[in-house]
Amino acid sequence: MSNKKIFLPFLIFLLIPHSFVFGIATRISPVRIDRLVFPGQVLEEKITIVNLSDSPNTYYFYLADFRAGGEMGEAELVAPGTEKEYSLVSWIKITGEPIQLGPKEEKEISFQIKIPDNASPGGYYGAIVAATAPPQLRGEGRERGAVVGVAQQTACLVLLQIAGPVEEEAMVREFSTDKDFYFQIPFKIKFISRIQNLGNVHIKPSGIIEIKNYFGKTIETLPVNPDGANVLPKTIRRFENSWEKDIGFGRYTASLALTYGTPPDRGGQGIKSLYAQTSFWILPLKIILPIVAGILTFVTIFVLFLRFYKQLAIKTALEEAGIPFSLKPRGRKRPALPLILTFILILLAILIIFALIYLLFLI
């Protein structure tokens, strides 16, 4: 069996709370240990495992590498040594003995991480896995391939950044909305931000999405990655934000502004920024159709008024010249429109103007 053999599919989220429950039986905390360290440093860490079930359980501990299991923050556990460039499992020392926990019992497990003196700056990753079945190891040593049968299992992810001249570089691969036009109100807009990590250490991009209306007025600000989720090296992470509102109208612009990086006083290259922009339209049919109908009515009445006014002007001019004039041309009847059309025209114009002012300035 190859050393590169992966575990049976097991995905956990990089963006998760301080404890993780698998099934309904076990909780482990913390689920993520994220440290900035220096070559030669030794870390003394602890994890707590809790048996939430009503029956006793035996737990086995083993080490694994992990990598991104997609763009939504899942971590895929793989055999130790699979991710050679970024693996730190050989630095971890933890008990290899199983532990037994009674119902509702918890226990604290200590372990040690010893960073080699010659460790290069960058990101290194591994996982401490707790399972209700023993790992099936091939060969000797923790870095040999392993396959785990179907069992309850969970993990504490370990992310270390070795201080020094690391490569911290990222780019916005995509910033968009799920649609370009929204015709219904209330509406819900999904913003999609895909960030690619081009460096050799994990980053935590965070910032805001600023939404402005057609006139440049900021009407909403959305936080992006407020919990500090990681983007692993050479991977893409997708972040999603939603904006909901009862009413809106017109063209909107959304600007994405993010920062990432490690300050120089913490062994990094400083804080860097990312920026992207997109636009979308909100054209609710409940508003658009009445406006279009009003405009068509306005135009129709205006045209009829011009025809009436033209006839009236011609009649007045001919009567002043002493020439008889009839509003009824030969061959067909041409109705003389009442002057009340002028009042209706003015009233409709006022209503349309006020409606547009409300939609464009108050929304």
Secondary structure, 3 states (H helix, E strand, C coil): CCCCCCCCCCEEECCCCCCEEECCCEEEECCEEEEEECCCCEEEEEEEEEECCCCCEEEEEEEEEEEECCCCCEEEEECCCCCCCCECHHHEEECCCCEEECCCCEEEEEEEEECCCCCCCEEEEEEEEEECCCCEECCCCCCCCEECCCCCEEEEEEEEEECCCCCCCEEEEEEEECCCEECCCCEEEEEEEEEEECCCCCECCEEEEEEECCCCCEEEEEEECCCCCCECCCCEEEEEEEEEECCCCEEEEEEEEEEECCCHHHCCCCCEEEEEEEEEEECCHHHHHHHHHHHHHHHHHHHHHHHHHHHHHHHHHHHHCCCCCCCCCCCCCCCCCCCHHHHHHHHHHHHHHHHHHHHHHHC
